[in-house]
Structure formats: C-alpha cells, structure tokens
Amino acid sequence: MSAYICDTGSFLPNRPIRNDEMEDVLGKVSGLPSRVRRIILRNNGIRQRHYALDPVTGRITHTNAELTAEAIRRLAPREDGVLPEIACLCCGTSSPDQFFPGHASMVHGLLGGQPMEVASTAGVCVSGVAALKYAWMSVAGGHAKNAVATGSDVGSTFLRSSYFEHSATLPDADPATTPALAFNAEFLRWMLSDGAGALFLAPTPAPGRLSLRIDWIDIISYAHEHEACMYAGAVKQESGRLMGWREFPTLRAAAEANAFAVQQDVRLLNDVVVGATVGKGLAEVRERRNLRPDAFDWFLPHYSSAYFREKVGAEMERIGFGIPYGKWFTNLATVGNIGAASIYVMLDALFRSGSLRAGQRILGFVPESGRFSVGYIGLTVTA
C-alpha cells in the first residue's frame, strides 16, 4: 500500500531576526560581545532566523507544542480547506517542553478534537524523519486512515545568555582559519533557530492537486562507531563518555558544570559527519534501493551550515552519486537551522513554490550529529 503527503504546513514564530540583532535578543555572555560570531555567521551562510522569544524582553512567546500545533493548523489537504479529524499524530523534536508527558501528547492537548494515536520521537534532527516514517508506515500499512507528522525545535531557549554561562574552548583552534573549531558551545549559539513543520498523509493523493508519494524512508545510525557529538543534559568526559545530569549529586552541581547547555564537539563534527552520513550512509541506501543520481529532479539537503555544502557535494561526487547544485533546494539562509523541523519547512517551501511537476522525484537528506545518524527520504510528485 502507499501513503501520500497531501499537504504541508509550517510556522515560524515572530519576525525574522537579522545577524546583527542576534546578540541583542539572546544576550551577551558575561556581558561581553562574542569573539567568533561574525566568523561563524559568515561561514554558515544564514542571514536571518526566527526565535520564539520576544526580541525586546527575551521572554518566551511560544512553547514547542504551540509552534507544532500552529503548523498543523495550517494544513488544508481537502478541497474545502478543512483539516480532517486526525487518526494518528507523530511528533519529532530534540527540544520538548518537558521530560514527559510526550511531545505528541502535549500537541494533541492543544489541538483538541477526538481520541487519536500519538507517537513522540526523540533524538536530534532525525527525530523528525522518524516521526514521518512512523506516520508513513501507519497509513501505508492500513493501521490509520490518515496521519500527521511533525518536526519542531526551539533552539533559542538553550542559547539565551542566562543559560550559557561559559563556553568550552579549544585552545589550538584559530577562529580565523578553522571556524568549525572555534568553540564547542558557542558554535551552536549562532546556528540554531526555532520553528515547526507538519505533513498530512493519506492513502490516496489529494484530488485536483499535486501530492508527494512516499516511496521509502531509510534511517541509519553509526553510534556503534563514534562517540556522542551534539548533546544536552550531560557533560562529555575525556574518555568520550557522556556523564548525564542525574549522575551529579545535586541539580546545582549539574548546572554549575554547564550540563544543561547544548554542546557540540565541533572537532568530531568536522572530522566525521560528512563521511558517516554521506560516504557511508548514501552509499548504503544507494545499494539497498538501487538508486541512480540522475533519477532525481530535486535534492533537499539539511545541513547545519553552508560551510558543509561543498563538503557534502564533494563526498557525493566521490562515491559516484553527484547531483548538480542546480537541483539542490534549501532555505537555510532565510529560516536558519531548525533541527528536526528543517526538512519539513524545506518541503513546505518547495511544495508551495509552484516548481514541482508530476513525475518528478525528490531525495531528502537529513543527517544528525547527536551520535551520527542519517535519514534519507524518497518521494515522487503525483498528480
């Protein structure tokens, strides 16, 4: 059986924040301007992003669940513009509003309506792909008459100066020549943004409009080969082991060790992410699915920074799966890196661009550096 994406929706909170405004909104760490902000922003290619924060007061304006519910409310898969009753709700995020209840339960609570199946997927960026795969299997397997899959994140809440008391520096890094090695924690401060995306899935295409048939979704983890790279709620030990916040004797001790900050081992990121998720991951999916690069009309890559664009392209060429840059579609520069929501917001922008034609094929690429996983998505545009 098949499942089709019949409509897409997204929600980006508040007005866009330009690069020169970021530090005013997030605050200066220890009252001092960042030494590497301009270098990191120049290399990541992001010009603006959205924050679920009041730009004047810094107060939170939307929870993650509220962002997600707003994206779902923008779905209108029927000709009458009404969202049908949802049978299955699958929500992926790396930044839920609480440890539990699950994120999908909180979103359902805001949406109201009838009883439904809910599933919350955790992780980092691939959590959004996992939510989509759950929704796809539910509909294609005949277990649900329809499903909504979402990806959302609120990175800004981790990046406020009050949550960012110190950065773990790499003393041998020269920020002028190796921007990806400048700071483990501050690196992410100028990378992450907020938003949510939603997809409506049904067993048949939407009448009178284009839909996207989901052909396959593959998720691969290489955690058995690499230590954690991006993490929160823990402190990384010299051995590479993560010491979780509950291993500290008190919450105060965990906070003083900066355990609740989002951190990234950027040296490991730079060394591993492209080789693992493209060199190994794409090569494995190509063999499994018997894929040819010239069969795809669109390539939607989720990369955290334009710094990785050429690296991803070069690795694809190296394994014999090069796709011309003219077929790449990304909105990183205008919406930023929204983590689990990025592929959803990209799909929404492409779906509504008027550029899709029946029969075209789309390849989605979603790596995550949590402990190096990757998700690949194959879609076909259907009339």
C-alpha positions as CSV (number, residue, x, y, z in Angstrom):
1,M,0.0,0.0,0.0
2,S,1.0,3.6,-0.5
3,A,0.9,6.8,1.5
4,Y,0.9,10.3,0.1
5,I,1.8,13.7,1.5
6,C,-1.3,15.6,0.6
7,D,-0.5,18.9,2.2
8,T,2.3,20.7,4.0
9,G,2.4,23.4,6.6
10,S,4.9,25.4,8.7
11,F,5.0,28.0,11.3
12,L,8.0,30.3,12.1
13,P,7.4,32.5,15.2
14,N,7.7,36.3,15.4
15,R,9.5,38.4,12.9
16,P,12.9,37.4,11.3
17,I,16.0,38.2,13.3
18,R,18.9,39.5,11.3
19,N,22.5,38.6,12.0
20,D,23.3,42.0,13.6
21,E,20.3,41.6,16.0
22,M,21.1,38.1,17.4
23,E,23.3,39.1,20.3
24,D,20.8,41.7,21.4
25,V,18.0,39.1,21.5
26,L,19.9,36.2,23.0
27,G,22.1,38.4,25.3
28,K,25.8,38.7,25.7
29,V,27.6,36.0,27.7
30,S,29.1,37.6,30.8
31,G,28.2,41.0,29.3
32,L,30.9,40.6,26.6
33,P,30.4,40.5,22.8
34,S,31.3,37.3,21.0
35,R,34.7,36.9,19.5
36,V,33.7,34.5,16.8
37,R,30.1,35.4,16.0
38,R,30.9,37.2,12.7
39,I,33.2,34.4,11.6
40,I,30.7,31.6,12.3
41,L,27.9,33.6,10.6
42,R,30.0,34.3,7.6
43,N,30.7,30.6,7.1
44,N,27.2,29.2,7.9
45,G,25.5,31.4,5.3
46,I,22.5,32.2,7.5
47,R,21.2,35.7,7.0
48,Q,18.1,35.6,9.3
49,R,16.2,33.2,11.5
50,H,13.1,33.1,13.8
51,Y,13.1,32.9,17.6
52,A,10.2,32.0,19.9
53,L,11.4,34.9,22.0
54,D,10.2,38.5,22.4
55,P,13.1,40.4,20.7
56,V,12.8,43.2,23.3
57,T,12.3,41.4,26.6
58,G,13.7,38.0,25.7
59,R,10.7,36.2,27.2
60,I,9.4,33.0,25.5
61,T,6.5,33.7,23.2
62,H,5.7,30.1,22.1
63,T,6.3,26.7,23.6
64,N,7.5,23.9,21.3
65,A,4.0,22.3,21.5
66,E,2.4,25.7,20.5
67,L,4.7,26.0,17.5
68,T,3.8,22.5,16.4
69,A,0.1,23.0,16.8
70,E,0.2,26.2,14.7
71,A,2.0,24.3,11.9
72,I,-0.7,21.6,12.0
73,R,-3.5,24.2,11.9
74,R,-2.0,25.4,8.6
75,L,-2.7,22.1,6.9
76,A,-5.7,22.1,4.4
77,P,-5.5,18.8,2.5
78,R,-9.1,18.8,1.3
79,E,-10.7,20.9,-1.4
80,D,-12.9,22.6,1.2
81,G,-9.8,23.7,3.1
82,V,-10.7,21.8,6.2
83,L,-8.3,19.6,8.1
84,P,-10.0,16.2,8.6
85,E,-10.0,14.5,12.0
86,I,-6.5,13.2,12.7
87,A,-6.2,9.5,13.2
88,C,-2.5,9.3,14.0
89,L,-0.2,12.1,15.3
90,C,3.5,11.6,15.2
91,C,5.8,14.4,16.5
92,G,9.5,14.6,16.4
93,T,11.7,17.1,18.3
94,S,15.0,17.4,20.1
95,S,13.7,20.1,22.4
96,P,10.4,19.1,24.1
97,D,8.9,21.5,26.6
98,Q,9.3,18.9,29.4
99,F,10.7,15.4,30.0
100,F,7.2,13.9,30.0
101,P,4.4,13.7,29.0
102,G,5.5,13.1,25.5
103,H,5.6,16.0,23.0
104,A,2.8,14.5,20.8
105,S,0.5,14.3,23.8
106,M,1.1,17.9,24.6
107,V,0.4,18.9,20.9
108,H,-2.8,16.8,20.9
109,G,-3.9,18.6,24.1
110,L,-3.6,21.9,22.3
111,L,-5.3,20.7,19.2
112,G,-8.3,19.1,20.9
113,G,-10.6,17.1,18.8
114,Q,-11.1,13.4,19.1
115,P,-9.1,10.5,20.6
116,M,-6.2,9.6,18.3
117,E,-3.0,7.6,18.3
118,V,0.0,9.6,19.3
119,A,3.8,8.9,19.0
120,S,6.7,11.1,20.1
121,T,10.1,10.5,18.6
122,A,13.3,11.8,20.3
123,G,16.8,12.4,19.1
124,V,18.1,15.4,17.2
125,C,17.4,16.2,13.5
126,V,16.5,12.7,12.5
127,S,13.7,12.6,15.1
128,G,11.6,14.5,12.5
129,V,12.3,11.8,9.9
130,A,11.4,9.1,12.5
131,A,8.1,10.7,13.1
132,L,7.4,10.8,9.3
133,K,8.4,7.1,9.0
134,Y,6.0,6.2,11.8
135,A,3.2,8.1,10.1
136,W,4.0,6.6,6.7
137,M,4.0,3.0,8.0
138,S,0.8,3.6,9.8
139,V,-1.0,4.8,6.7
140,A,0.6,2.5,4.2
141,G,0.1,-0.5,6.4
142,G,-3.6,0.3,6.8
143,H,-3.4,0.9,10.5
144,A,-4.6,4.6,10.3
145,K,-6.9,6.3,7.8
146,N,-4.6,9.3,7.9
147,A,-1.7,10.7,9.8
148,V,0.0,14.0,10.6
149,A,3.8,14.0,11.0
150,T,5.6,17.0,12.5
151,G,9.2,18.2,13.2
152,S,9.8,21.1,15.5
153,D,12.5,22.7,17.6
154,V,13.1,25.7,19.9
155,G,16.9,26.0,19.9
156,S,16.8,29.6,21.1
157,T,15.7,28.7,24.6
158,F,19.0,26.9,25.1
159,L,21.0,29.8,23.7
160,R,20.0,32.7,25.9
161,S,22.9,34.2,27.8
162,S,21.4,33.2,31.1
163,Y,21.7,29.5,30.0
164,F,25.1,30.0,28.6
165,E,27.5,30.7,31.4
166,H,30.7,29.5,29.8
167,S,32.0,28.0,26.6
168,A,34.3,25.1,26.3
169,T,37.2,26.5,24.2
170,L,39.6,24.5,22.1
171,P,42.9,26.3,22.7
172,D,44.5,25.1,19.5
173,A,41.7,26.4,17.3
174,D,42.3,29.5,15.2
175,P,38.8,31.0,14.6
176,A,40.1,33.0,11.6
177,T,41.1,29.8,9.7
178,T,39.1,27.0,11.2
179,P,35.7,28.4,12.2
180,A,34.2,25.0,12.8
181,L,36.7,24.5,15.6
182,A,36.3,27.8,17.4
183,F,34.0,26.9,20.3
184,N,32.2,23.7,21.3
185,A,29.2,25.5,22.7
186,E,29.3,29.0,21.2
187,F,29.4,27.4,17.7
188,L,25.8,26.3,18.1
189,R,24.8,29.7,19.5
190,W,24.9,31.2,16.1
191,M,23.5,28.2,14.2
192,L,20.1,27.2,15.8
193,S,16.7,28.7,15.3
194,D,13.0,27.9,16.0
195,G,10.1,26.7,14.0
196,A,7.8,23.8,13.2
197,G,6.6,21.9,10.1
198,A,3.7,19.5,9.5
199,L,2.8,17.0,6.8
200,F,-0.7,15.4,6.2
201,L,-0.6,11.8,5.0
202,A,-3.4,9.8,3.4
203,P,-3.6,6.5,1.5
204,T,-4.6,8.3,-1.8
205,P,-3.4,11.5,-3.4
206,A,-5.3,14.8,-2.8
207,P,-7.9,15.4,-5.5
208,G,-7.2,18.1,-8.0
209,R,-3.7,19.0,-6.8
210,L,-0.2,17.6,-6.5
211,S,0.7,15.2,-3.8
212,L,4.0,13.6,-2.8
213,R,4.1,9.8,-2.8
214,I,6.4,8.4,-0.1
215,D,8.5,5.7,-1.9
216,W,10.8,4.8,1.0
217,I,12.4,6.2,4.2
218,D,15.7,4.8,5.5
219,I,17.3,5.7,8.8
220,I,20.8,4.5,9.7
221,S,22.8,5.0,13.0
222,Y,26.5,4.9,13.2
223,A,26.6,5.2,17.0
224,H,28.5,2.0,17.4
225,E,31.4,3.6,15.6
226,H,31.5,7.1,17.1
227,E,31.1,8.8,20.4
228,A,28.4,11.5,21.0
229,C,29.0,14.8,19.2
230,M,26.0,17.0,20.0
231,Y,24.4,16.7,23.4
232,A,22.5,18.4,26.2
233,G,21.8,17.4,29.7
234,A,25.3,15.9,30.1
235,V,29.0,16.7,30.3
236,K,31.4,15.0,28.0
237,Q,34.3,13.2,29.7
238,E,37.9,13.0,28.4
239,S,37.1,9.3,27.6
240,G,34.2,10.5,25.3
241,R,31.6,9.1,27.7
242,L,28.6,11.4,28.5
243,M,28.1,12.0,32.2
244,G,24.3,12.6,32.5
245,W,22.9,15.3,34.7
246,R,21.4,12.7,37.1
247,E,24.9,11.4,37.8
248,F,25.7,14.7,39.6
249,P,25.0,14.8,43.3
250,T,22.7,17.8,43.0
251,L,20.9,19.8,40.4
252,R,23.1,22.8,41.4
253,A,26.2,20.7,40.7
254,A,24.9,19.8,37.3
255,A,24.1,23.4,36.5
256,E,27.5,24.6,37.6
257,A,29.1,22.1,35.3
258,N,27.0,23.5,32.5
259,A,25.3,20.2,31.9
260,F,22.1,21.8,30.6
261,A,23.7,23.7,27.8
262,V,23.6,22.4,24.2
263,Q,27.1,21.5,23.3
264,Q,28.8,20.2,20.1
265,D,32.2,18.6,19.8
266,V,32.9,20.5,16.7
267,R,36.2,18.8,16.0
268,L,34.4,15.5,15.9
269,L,31.7,17.1,13.7
270,N,34.2,18.3,11.2
271,D,36.0,15.0,11.0
272,V,33.1,12.6,10.9
273,V,29.7,13.9,9.9
274,V,30.1,14.0,6.1
275,G,32.0,10.7,5.8
276,A,29.5,8.9,8.0
277,T,26.2,10.3,6.7
278,V,27.1,10.6,3.0
279,G,30.2,8.5,2.4
280,K,28.7,5.5,4.2
281,G,25.0,6.4,4.6
282,L,24.2,7.4,1.0
283,A,26.3,4.6,-0.4
284,E,24.4,2.1,1.7
285,V,21.0,3.5,0.7
286,R,22.0,3.6,-3.0
287,E,22.8,-0.1,-2.9
288,R,19.7,-1.0,-0.9
289,R,17.3,1.0,-3.1
290,N,19.2,0.6,-6.4
291,L,19.3,4.4,-6.8
292,R,20.8,6.5,-9.6
293,P,21.6,10.2,-9.1
294,D,20.2,11.2,-12.5
295,A,16.8,9.8,-11.5
296,F,16.2,12.7,-9.0
297,D,15.0,16.1,-10.0
298,W,15.3,17.7,-6.5
299,F,17.8,17.2,-3.7
300,L,16.8,18.6,-0.3
301,P,19.8,18.6,2.0
302,H,19.5,19.5,5.6
303,Y,22.9,20.8,6.6
304,S,23.5,23.0,9.6
305,S,25.8,25.4,7.8
306,A,26.7,26.4,4.3
307,Y,30.2,25.5,5.4
308,F,29.3,21.9,4.8
309,R,27.6,22.4,1.4
310,E,30.8,21.9,-0.7
311,K,31.9,19.1,1.6
312,V,28.6,17.2,1.1
313,G,28.8,17.8,-2.7
314,A,32.4,16.6,-2.9
315,E,31.6,13.4,-1.0
316,M,28.6,12.7,-3.2
317,E,30.8,13.0,-6.2
318,R,33.5,10.8,-4.6
319,I,31.0,7.9,-4.2
320,G,29.6,8.4,-7.7
321,F,26.3,9.9,-6.7
322,G,26.8,13.6,-7.6
323,I,23.7,15.7,-8.1
324,P,24.2,19.1,-9.8
325,Y,23.8,22.1,-7.4
326,G,21.1,23.4,-9.7
327,K,18.9,20.6,-8.4
328,W,19.6,21.4,-4.7
329,F,16.8,23.2,-2.8
330,T,17.4,24.7,0.6
331,N,16.1,27.7,2.6
332,L,18.8,27.7,5.2
333,A,19.8,31.3,4.5
334,T,16.3,32.7,5.3
335,V,15.0,30.4,8.1
336,G,18.2,29.1,9.7
337,N,18.9,25.6,11.1
338,I,15.7,24.5,12.7
339,G,16.9,21.0,13.6
340,A,14.1,18.4,13.4
341,A,11.8,21.0,11.6
342,S,14.3,21.8,8.8
343,I,13.3,19.1,6.3
344,Y,9.6,19.8,6.9
345,V,10.0,23.6,6.4
346,M,12.1,22.9,3.3
347,L,9.4,20.6,1.9
348,D,6.7,23.1,2.6
349,A,8.6,25.8,0.7
350,L,9.2,23.6,-2.3
351,F,5.6,22.3,-2.3
352,R,4.2,25.8,-2.4
353,S,6.8,27.2,-4.8
354,G,5.0,26.2,-8.0
355,S,8.1,24.4,-9.2
356,L,7.0,20.8,-8.8
357,R,5.8,18.8,-11.7
358,A,4.1,15.4,-11.8
359,G,6.6,12.5,-12.1
360,Q,9.5,14.4,-10.6
361,R,11.4,12.6,-7.9
362,I,12.8,14.1,-4.7
363,L,15.6,12.9,-2.5
364,G,15.7,14.2,1.1
365,F,18.9,14.1,3.2
366,V,18.8,14.6,7.0
367,P,22.0,14.0,9.0
368,E,22.3,14.5,12.7
369,S,25.5,14.8,14.7
370,G,24.0,13.6,18.0
371,R,25.8,10.3,17.6
372,F,25.9,10.3,13.9
373,S,22.6,9.1,12.4
374,V,21.1,9.9,9.0
375,G,17.7,9.8,7.3
376,Y,17.1,9.6,3.6
377,I,13.6,10.1,2.1
378,G,12.5,9.2,-1.4
379,L,9.4,11.0,-2.8
380,T,7.6,11.1,-6.2
381,V,5.4,14.0,-7.2
382,T,2.0,12.7,-8.1
383,A,-0.9,14.3,-9.9
